[in-house]
Amino acid sequence: MNGSCHDVDDLKTYLHHIYAVVYSVILAPGLLGNVLAIWVFRVYIKETKKAVMFMMNLAVADLLQVLSLPLRIYYYLNDTWPFGLPLCMFCFYLKYVNMYASIYFLVCISVRRCQLIKCPLRYDSSKRKGDAWVCGVGWLLVCLCCLPFPLLRNPSSEPTGSNSSMRCFSELPLRTVSTPAVWALLIAAELLGFVIPLVLVLACALMTAGSLRRATARATPDRGERRKALKMVLGCAAVFLVCFAPYHVTMPLDFLAKANALGDCYLRKLVLRSHPVMLCLASLNCSLDPLMYYFTTNEFWRRLSKPDIPEGMTLNRRLSCISGEQLDED
């Protein structure tokens, strides 16, 4: 009955085409955009307190994912993996590290921008140093929590033969795990990796929007700054909803389909064909994040308008010139 529900070879061909096309499309813009982002934020990371450290870490996470795309494209175009099992497992692991690191830093960016609007006087240079610890702890937690994704794969169960070394990524067989353990992992991934971050991002967007409405009613002079903060928080929410929400909605259904727990063949086919598309949407964040930086942060505009001399350096030179002129006059 399971064989009549879907053709394995046909599904594999479909998935390889989808992945090869999407990864090829996002490779160039993702690489250029994130390299540019790191170049820009490296200059301004000490000059501004507007979540630049979190944005730089987000760009690093996206760049790591982009650098693995050529190997993925090669595999899906040629249906073979000649690079060895360790590199296969590392690229597979990196995919999920990028996804959940991106979610983590999108939440950090939203919270920081909301915090700066709600309580601007509570944030000083000492707290800015704490952002580095927040980033370090975030990377550690994400890397540890994503370990089950590669550890649940069991390459040793592959049949021996000429094709045994060709399979990689999600096509690797799963280890035998009890159903309660699998459901515990799924619930933890959904709650910690999607539901709680989504609530935080949406709450920050609502609070920032409410702050802007109050500022508009009072005609306060910082209304422009609040608009910029709202654009940034809404950008984080948009990336979150477009890239990560569809994947986490279909992830439990995909598990049920692969576990043969869906009795309806049409529904099973639909889930098995739609979930990989949602995974591709999750990969799009590598290209959408740089667009969010470009349209919502002044640092990009400042750096690109003066590519050779950052604004802070220009100000220091002006002060030096003024001081020099005063000394000459004395």
N, C-alpha and C positions, 0 to 999 in steps of 0.2 A: 504493500500500500504506500509506503514512504517513497518507493521508487517512482510510483505513478504521480506523486505530487509534484515533483520537479526533476528536471534533467540535470544531473550534477555537472556534466561537461558544459552544457549550455549556460548554466549559472556561473561557472568559473570563467568562461569566455566573456560573459557580460561584465563581471566584476573587474576583470583585467582591463577591459576597454575603459570602463568608468574611471578606475584609478589612474591609468596611464594618461588619459586626457586631462583630468582635473589637476593632477600633480604637475603636468607639463605647463598648464596655464598659469599656475600660481608660483612656479619656480622663479622666473625672472623678476616679476614685481616684488615677490617676497624677499628675494636676496638683496635687490637694490634698495628697497624701502627700509629694511631693517639695518643694513649697513649704514645708510644715511642717518637713521634714527640714532644709532649708537654714536656716530660721529658728532651729531648735534648735541646729544645729552651729555656726552663726555665733557664738553666745554661748559655747560650750564649747570652741572650737577652740584657745584658748590656755590652758585650764584643765586639760586632760587629755591624756595621751599615748596613749590607746587607739585609735589609728587614726582619730581623728575627721576629720583632714584628708583622708584617703582616702575616708571615707564622704561627706564634703561634696562632693568632686569626683565621686563616683559619682552623688550626687543631682543635680548640675548636668548631667551627661551624660544622665541619665534625663529631666530637665526639658526639655532641648533637643529630645529625641525627642518628648516629649508635645506640645510647642508646634507641631510639624509635623503632628500627627495630624488637626486639623480640615481641612487642605487635602487630605490623603489621603482622608479620609471623603467630602469633597465630590466628589473625582474618582471614587471607586468607586461612589458613589450616582448620579452624573449621567453617568458615562462621557464626561467631557469635562474638559479642562484649559485654562482661560482665563487662567492666571496667568503664562504665558511660559515659555520653555525654561530660562532660568537658574534660576528658582525650582524648577522641576521637578528639575533636576539636583542642586540643593543639597539638597532634601528627600530625594532618592534617596541621596545621599552621606551625609547626616546619619544615616540609618537604620543604616548599617554602622559609622559612627564611634561611635554609641551602643552598638552591640553589642560592639565590640572594646574600647572604653573601659571598658565595664562589666566585661568579662572581666579586663582589666588591673587595675582597682581592686579587684575581688573577690579577686584574687591578692594584691595589696598588703595588703588588710585581713587576710586569712588569715595571711600571713607575719608581719605586725606583731603580731597577737594571740598567735601561737605564740611569737614572739621574746620578747615581754614575760613570758610564762610560763616559758620555758626559761632566759632570761638577763635577768632584770628589772633588774639593776644596770648593765648595759651600755648602757642607753638613758637619755640625759639631754637637757637642753634643746638642746644643740648638735646632736645627732642629729635632734631634732624639726624643726629648721630645714631639715635635709636632706630631710625629707618633701616640702617645697615643690618642691625640685629634682626629686625622683622624680616628682611629679605633672606638673610642666612637661615633663620629658623624655617621660613617658608620653603626654601629649596630642600632642606633636610626632610621636612615632613612630606613634601610631594614625592621626593625620590623614594622614601621608605614606603609610602602608601601605594605607589605604583608598582612595587615589586611583585605583587600577586599576578599581574598581567603576564609577564614572561614566565614566572614560576609555575603557573597553571598549565603551561605548554609542556608536552612530553615528546621531544624529538626522538628519544631513544626507542619509542614504540613504532617508529616508521618501519615499514617492511624493507628488508635489505634488497638491494638491486641497483640498477643503473640510475633510477629516478629518485632514490631515497634521499639524495642530497639536494634535490632541486626545489623542494617545497620550503616556503618561508612565510613569515608573518602570520596572519590569521588562518592560513591553510595548514599550519602545524597542528597535530592532534592534541586534544586536551587530556590532561590527567584525570583519572577517576577521582571525583570529589563527591562527598555526600551532598544531597540536596539541601539540607539545612545550612551547611557551610557556604554553598553557592549563594543561597538567598541572603545570608548574612552579609556576604561581600557585596552583593547587588544593592542591598538596602543602605549599607554604609557608603557606597559610591554615590548613590542617588542623594542621600541626605547631606553628606559632607562635601561632595563635589558639585552638587547642583542646587538642591532646594535651599539650603542655608545661604550659599553665596548669592543666589537669585534674590532672596528676600532682602539681603543686605544692600545689594546694588539698587533694587527698586526703592527701598526705603531712603537711601541717600539721594536718589533722583527726586523723590517726593519732597524731602526736606529742603533740598537745594532750590527746587521750584517754589516752594512756599516762602523761603527766604527772599527770593527774587520778587515775589508779589508784594511782600511787606516793604521791601526796599523801594519798589516802584510807587507804592502808595505814599511813602514818606519822602519821596524824591531825594534819597540819600546820594552822596557823591560817588559811592562805590558800586553803583548799579551796574556799570560796565564790567567790573571784576566778577560780580555775581553771575552775569550772563555768560562769561567765559567759563566759570566753574560749572554752570548748568550744561553748557555745550559738552564739556569734558565728561561729566557724569552720564549724560544722555548717550554720548558716544560709547562709553563702556557698556551701558545697558543694551544698546543696539547690537554691538558685537556679541554680547553674551546671548541675547535672544536669537540672533540669526545663526550663530555658529554652534553654540553648545546646547541650547534648549532642545532642538530636534533630535540630536543624538541621544540625550538622556531620556527623552520620551520613548524612543524606540528600543533602547538597550534592553529593558526587561522582556519586551516582546521578541526580540531577536534570540534571547536566551531560551524562551519557551519554544520558539520555532526549531532551534537546533537541538533541543531536548525532546523533540517529537511530542510536545505537550499541546500543540494546536491541532485539533481534529480536522478543521476545515482546510482543504488543500489550497483553495484560492487565497485565504488569509495567510497561510504559511508562505506561499510564493510571494505574496505582496510584501510581507515583513522581510523575507530574505533578500529581496531586491531593493527595498527602500532603505533599510538600515545602512548599507554601504554608502548610499547617497548622503545620508545624514553624517556619516563619518567624513566624507569629503567636505561637507559644509563646515565641520569642525576644523578641518585643515585650512579653510579659507581665512581663518583669523590671522595667519601669517602675512597675508596681503592686506587685510582690512585694518589691522592695528596701525601700520604706518600712515594710512589715510586718516585715521582718527587723530594721530599726533599732528599731522599737517594742518588739519582744519580746526583743531581745538586748542592748540598751544601757541603762545607767542614766540617761544624759543625757536621753533622752526622758521618762522618768518624773520626773526632777528638774525639768525645765523645765516640763512640763505640770502638775505639782503646785504649782509656784510660778511662774506665768506672768509675773508682773510683776518679781520680784526673783530673779535667779539665785543659787544657793547661795554662790558665791564672793563675790558682792557682799554678801550677807547676812552672811557671816563677817567681811568687812572692816568693815561697819558695827558689828558686835558688838565687834570689837577697838577701833574708834574710841571707842565708848561706854565701854568699860572704861578706856581710856587717859584719856578725859575725866573719868571719875569719880575716877581716881587723882589727876589734877592738882587737882581740886577739893578732895580730901581733904588734899593737901599744902599 
